[in-house]
Amino acid sequence: MKVFLSGALADPALLEIVLGRPVETPATRLPGHAVLDPEGGADRLTLLCAAPGSEATGLLPELTEADVARLCYFTGWYAEDLAEIAIPGEAEAVYARIDPASGGSPWDAARWRAQNAALGCEIAREIMLGYGRRPAEMVRRIRPYLAARAWSRALAGRETPCTLRSDRTREGAVRILYDRRAHDGFFGMRDFTLQHERFDGAMSEVIHREGFVAYDAALVLPYDPERDLVLLIEQMRYGPLLREDRHPWVLEPVAGLVDAGESPEDCARREAVEEAGLRLGRLEPMLRVYASPGYTSEFFHCFLGLCDLGDHHGGINGLDSENEDIRSHVLPFEAAMDLVESGEVNAGPLAMMLLWLARARERLRSAA
């Protein structure tokens, strides 16, 4: 069957990833329709909507039943969503997914290729790696998180200093011999074997490991330098619960997963509103660190968020859609440091960020 594909789906490189094979087909046009770019993250699909007087550009590949299954797996569509349409000059039936009219700006293919094509292809690889193993319904449910996982790999490409540590690279000094996804849901678990170059120049023995595939997260410690106040949040956490800690409610900085295409700075600001009802002023970079590099890919982008906490008296915040129940505490810096000393602050990132602030506090207060 012939299927009209538009927007990002009309990009040959992305479509090859989705279908698992190259597709050669000339561009065509669909009168009376427009391609819209909806608001949202980089993982959002473009919309093909009826629009009298407009004309949508796309591809018209001949797809097999297996191709349609792969396409629906990637997009979250159902095969019955494809409706018959008319394209001038096409004698046989043509199908397309027509979306309800909604808000969105006109699709700009040139801008997408320049800004988002590489990420779009990486998201497609992440989703299609689970084809045949990860249920389609799960993909529909966790698609934004799969996209965020792909984005974390893109963020990992940013160069970091190597003044004391070795400047050997993953590509040049590590050999991945076997790599299997042992679990592939909201979080992933990879079972792999490798060899790596040792400090004496020889290659290591073959090493078998399992690793936890997580996300990049933005963490922010709100601080009012004029009043010397910090804001901490408190919520029930699953790690302490699984450890059978009698007190699984934990004090932490504001934090959240960095959405696909989102900067860590924008994530920090968004999470401050969602988790603490707080709009931040200037963000000061603190640290960029792995949470526990021995077994997880989780990576933290840490910021100090300068703000006015004079009228913020704590409260309950969080998104109901994410089952968040978050309480804010505003307290003097020294009181927060007392909680570090007593052990009541037992989340490593918060302790680390408060200790960072202890070093920068005098500078920040003198400039307030």
C-alpha positions in Angstrom: 0.0 0.0 0.0 1.1 3.6 -0.7 1.3 5.8 2.4 1.8 9.5 2.4 4.4 10.5 5.0 5.1 14.1 5.9 7.2 16.1 8.4 10.0 14.3 10.1 8.7 11.0 8.7 9.5 12.3 5.2 13.2 12.5 6.2 14.9 9.6 4.3 17.5 8.9 7.1 14.9 8.8 9.8 12.5 6.7 7.7 15.3 4.2 7.0 15.8 3.7 10.7 12.1 3.2 11.3 11.5 0.8 8.4 14.9 -1.0 8.7 15.6 -0.5 5.1 16.3 2.4 2.7 13.4 4.0 0.9 13.7 5.6 -2.5 10.7 7.6 -3.5 10.3 11.1 -5.0 8.6 13.9 -3.0 4.9 14.5 -3.7 2.2 17.0 -2.6 -1.1 16.6 -0.9 -3.5 19.4 -1.7 -5.9 20.7 1.0 -3.6 19.8 3.9 -0.8 21.3 6.0 2.0 19.9 8.1 2.1 21.4 11.6 4.8 21.4 14.2 3.0 21.1 17.6 4.2 22.5 20.9 6.2 20.1 23.0 9.5 18.2 23.2 11.8 17.2 20.4 10.1 13.7 20.4 6.7 15.1 19.3 5.6 14.0 15.8 4.4 16.5 13.3 0.7 16.6 12.4 -0.9 16.3 9.0 -4.2 18.2 9.1 -6.9 19.2 6.7 -6.3 22.9 5.6 -8.2 24.1 2.5 -6.0 26.2 0.3 -2.8 24.7 1.6 -0.5 22.0 0.2 1.5 19.5 2.2 4.8 18.1 0.9 5.9 14.5 1.7 6.9 11.1 0.5 4.8 8.4 -1.0 6.6 5.1 -0.4 5.1 1.7 -1.2 4.9 -0.1 2.2 4.5 -3.7 3.1 2.5 -5.0 6.0 5.7 -5.4 7.9 6.6 -1.8 7.1 3.3 -0.5 8.4 3.8 -2.5 11.6 7.2 -0.9 12.2 5.8 2.6 11.3 3.0 2.2 13.8 5.4 1.0 16.4 7.5 4.1 16.0 4.7 6.6 15.8 2.2 5.1 18.2 -0.4 4.9 15.5 -2.7 2.0 14.8 -3.0 0.5 11.3 -6.7 1.5 11.2 -5.7 5.2 11.7 -4.5 5.2 8.1 -7.4 6.6 6.0 -7.7 6.6 2.2 -7.0 9.9 0.6 -6.8 11.3 -3.0 -3.6 12.6 -4.5 -3.8 14.0 -8.1 -2.2 11.7 -10.6 -2.3 8.6 -8.4 -4.5 5.9 -9.8 -4.2 3.4 -7.0 -5.4 3.9 -3.4 -3.2 6.1 -1.1 -3.4 6.2 2.7 -2.4 8.7 5.3 -2.9 9.5 9.0 -4.9 12.7 9.1 -4.8 14.4 12.5 -7.6 16.6 14.0 -7.0 20.3 13.4 -5.0 21.7 16.3 -2.6 24.5 17.2 0.9 24.5 16.0 3.3 26.4 13.7 3.9 25.4 10.1 6.5 22.7 9.7 9.9 24.1 8.7 11.8 21.2 7.2 15.0 23.2 6.7 15.1 24.2 10.3 14.3 20.7 11.5 17.2 19.3 9.4 19.6 21.9 10.8 18.6 21.7 14.5 16.8 18.4 15.2 17.5 15.8 12.5 20.4 14.2 14.3 18.4 13.9 17.6 15.3 12.7 15.7 17.3 9.9 14.2 18.8 9.0 17.6 15.3 8.9 19.1 14.2 6.6 16.2 17.1 4.3 16.9 16.3 4.2 20.6 12.6 3.3 20.0 13.2 0.8 17.1 15.9 -1.1 19.1 13.0 -2.4 21.1 10.9 -3.6 18.1 9.9 -7.1 18.7 10.8 -7.0 22.4 9.3 -4.0 24.0 5.4 -3.9 23.6 4.0 -1.2 21.4 1.7 -0.1 24.3 4.7 0.5 26.5 6.3 2.6 23.8 3.2 4.8 23.6 3.3 5.2 27.4 7.0 5.9 27.9 8.0 7.5 24.5 9.1 10.9 26.1 11.5 8.9 28.4 12.9 6.9 25.5 13.5 10.2 23.7 15.2 11.6 26.9 17.4 8.5 27.0 18.5 9.3 23.4 19.1 12.9 24.3 21.4 11.9 27.2 23.7 10.2 24.7 23.8 13.4 22.7 24.6 15.5 25.8 27.4 13.0 26.6 29.1 14.1 23.4 30.0 17.4 25.0 33.8 17.6 25.7 35.0 17.6 29.3 38.5 18.3 30.6 41.3 15.7 30.8 44.1 17.4 32.7 44.8 14.7 35.3 42.8 11.7 34.1 43.6 9.8 31.0 42.4 11.3 27.7 41.8 7.8 26.2 38.4 7.5 24.5 35.6 5.0 24.4 36.2 4.6 20.6 39.9 4.2 20.9 40.5 2.2 24.1 37.3 0.2 24.7 36.1 -2.9 22.8 32.4 -3.8 23.3 32.3 -7.5 22.5 28.7 -8.2 23.4 25.8 -5.9 24.3 22.3 -7.1 25.2 19.3 -5.2 26.6 18.4 -7.4 29.6 15.5 -5.1 30.5 14.0 -2.3 28.5 11.3 -0.2 30.1 11.3 3.2 31.9 14.8 2.2 33.0 17.1 -0.1 31.1 19.5 -2.8 32.0 22.3 -3.8 29.7 24.3 -7.0 29.9 27.6 -6.6 28.2 31.2 -7.9 27.9 34.2 -5.7 27.0 37.9 -5.3 27.0 39.7 -2.0 27.7 43.2 -0.7 27.5 45.0 -0.9 30.8 47.3 1.7 32.3 50.3 -0.5 31.3 49.2 -0.4 27.7 48.0 -4.0 27.5 44.3 -5.0 26.9 42.4 -6.3 29.9 40.9 -9.7 30.1 37.3 -10.0 28.8 35.1 -8.5 31.5 31.3 -9.2 32.0 29.2 -6.6 33.6 25.6 -5.4 33.9 24.8 -1.7 33.8 21.8 0.5 34.6 20.7 2.8 31.8 19.2 6.0 33.2 18.9 9.6 32.1 20.5 13.0 32.4 18.9 15.1 35.2 19.0 18.8 36.1 19.4 19.6 39.8 19.0 23.0 41.3 19.5 24.4 44.8 17.5 27.6 45.2 19.4 30.2 47.3 18.6 33.7 48.4 22.0 35.3 49.1 20.5 38.5 50.6 18.7 36.5 53.3 21.1 33.5 53.3 18.2 31.1 52.8 18.0 27.8 50.9 15.0 25.8 49.7 15.0 22.0 50.1 12.3 19.7 49.0 11.1 16.5 50.7 9.4 13.5 49.1 9.1 9.7 49.5 11.8 7.9 47.5 11.9 4.4 46.2 15.6 3.7 46.7 15.4 4.0 50.6 12.1 2.1 50.4 13.8 -0.8 48.5 16.6 -0.7 51.0 14.0 -1.1 53.8 14.9 2.3 55.3 12.4 3.1 58.1 12.3 6.7 56.9 12.0 6.8 53.1 11.1 10.5 53.0 14.3 12.3 51.8 15.5 15.9 51.7 16.8 16.8 48.2 17.4 19.6 45.8 14.8 20.4 43.1 15.5 17.9 40.3 14.0 16.4 37.1 14.9 14.5 34.0 16.1 16.6 31.0 13.5 16.2 28.2 14.7 15.5 24.7 16.0 18.6 23.1 15.7 20.6 26.4 18.7 22.4 27.9 19.6 21.4 31.4 19.2 25.1 32.4 15.6 25.2 31.0 14.9 21.9 32.8 16.1 23.4 36.1 13.8 26.4 35.8 10.8 24.2 34.8 11.3 21.8 37.7 11.6 24.7 40.2 8.1 25.8 39.2 6.7 22.3 39.2 8.2 21.1 42.5 8.5 24.3 44.5 6.2 26.9 42.9 9.4 29.0 42.5 10.6 31.1 39.6 14.4 31.4 39.6 16.6 34.3 38.7 20.2 33.8 37.6 21.4 30.2 37.4 25.0 29.5 38.4 26.6 26.3 37.2 27.8 24.1 40.0 28.9 20.6 38.9 28.4 18.2 36.1 28.8 14.7 37.6 27.9 11.0 37.3 25.7 9.8 40.1 27.5 6.4 40.5 29.7 5.7 37.5 30.4 2.1 38.5 27.1 0.8 37.3 24.7 3.5 36.0 24.7 6.1 33.2 22.7 8.6 35.3 24.3 12.1 35.0 23.6 15.2 37.0 23.7 18.8 35.7 23.8 20.9 39.0 22.9 24.5 39.4 22.5 27.1 42.0 19.3 29.1 41.5 19.5 32.6 42.8 16.1 33.8 43.9 14.1 35.7 46.5 12.9 33.4 49.2 11.6 36.1 51.6 7.9 35.4 50.9 8.3 31.7 50.2 7.1 29.7 53.2 7.3 26.2 51.8 4.2 24.3 50.8 3.1 21.3 48.8 3.8 21.0 45.1 4.4 18.5 42.3 2.6 17.2 39.3 -0.4 14.9 39.9 0.3 13.3 36.5 3.6 12.1 37.8 2.3 11.1 41.3 4.4 13.8 42.9 3.8 14.8 46.5 6.6 17.3 47.3 7.0 19.5 50.3 9.2 22.5 50.3 11.3 23.8 53.3 12.9 27.2 53.4 15.6 27.5 56.1 18.8 29.4 56.9 22.0 28.0 55.2 23.6 27.2 58.5 20.5 25.1 59.5 20.8 23.2 56.3 24.5 22.5 57.0 23.5 21.3 60.5 21.3 18.7 58.8 24.3 17.5 56.7 26.4 17.2 59.9 23.6 15.2 61.7 23.0 12.9 58.8 19.4 14.0 58.2 20.5 15.1 54.8 21.4 11.7 53.4 21.0 12.3 49.7 24.5 12.7 48.2 23.6 15.4 45.6 22.1 17.7 48.2 25.0 17.3 50.6 27.4 17.9 47.6 25.6 21.0 46.5 25.4 22.5 50.0 29.1 22.0 50.4 29.7 23.7 47.1 27.6 26.6 48.3 29.6 26.8 51.5 32.7 27.6 49.4 30.9 30.2 47.2 28.6 31.7 49.8 30.8 34.6 50.8 31.2 35.7 47.2 27.5 35.5 46.5 26.5 37.3 49.6 28.9 40.2 49.1 27.5 40.6 45.5 23.9 40.6 46.6 
